[in-house]
């Protein structure tokens, strides 16, 4: 897939994103970590959804199918370490601010990603990063000033004759960084226990519906924000007022009607309103009073 231009929010900071997805995953036995599924979606796709507001998104890894278009890059030689990968990812970017992310962040969301470059707006810092539950810096959940990164990488490359094998801290140690504690968004999956924890959390009652809807939209290629409460209320009214199987069938028909109207969330809401009104009329006909009113009144014999 190739790059695309996302809609521009006039109130947001312009930024590019670099996602590092080419690590060896040794603590996972060499498994394809970006492709591991959490909540029915690969970890890489979850991170790409979180940085969907980036003007350009570069993934440093061998190309693979993804839920949205990206630009692909690769360090030379492959497996050269995080600094070499970062340098490769920065080359196609042009924004002054760049969000740098690892590909194993199951709970990262778009709001958190947008806040990172926004935090640099009125700051003189070189970057802002998240810290995890233990207060550790997460340099791969961060926003940086791209010129500062390029300058630092060039200096290290000159000093060491290249970037291969150099740890990320050789670059970040010389930067002025601010920190934002966020134990949820900074949670990364380095081990199978981490994967199991993420999968269990996704299925917690407070998260499961949002996660399921996001997974379905990704799977079907739908980019539509709808009010799930409206649809759940519709399903409830159809189930109670008509019959239980009416709930899924009615919500399907509402979606189909909205699609035929080529509408967005407003079309879904309008179709749902009509269906709710119909369910209410249907239910009203089942009440004893309604039945009595509907029966014809007998007329006394004239004789």
Secondary structure as UniProt FT lines:
FT   TURN            10..11
FT   STRAND          16..20
FT   HELIX           26..28
FT   TURN            29..30
FT   HELIX           33..35
FT   STRAND          37..38
FT   TURN            39..40
FT   STRAND          41..42
FT   HELIX           43..50
FT   TURN            51..53
FT   STRAND          57..60
FT   STRAND          71..73
FT   TURN            78..79
FT   HELIX           82..91
FT   STRAND          97..102
FT   TURN            106..107
FT   HELIX           110..118
FT   TURN            119..122
FT   STRAND          127..131
FT   TURN            133..134
FT   STRAND          137..145
FT   HELIX           146..160
FT   TURN            164..165
FT   HELIX           169..172
FT   TURN            173..174
FT   STRAND          177..181
FT   TURN            183..186
FT   HELIX           192..202
FT   HELIX           205..220
FT   HELIX           228..241
FT   TURN            244..245
FT   HELIX           246..260
FT   TURN            261..262
FT   HELIX           265..284
FT   TURN            285..286
FT   HELIX           288..294
//
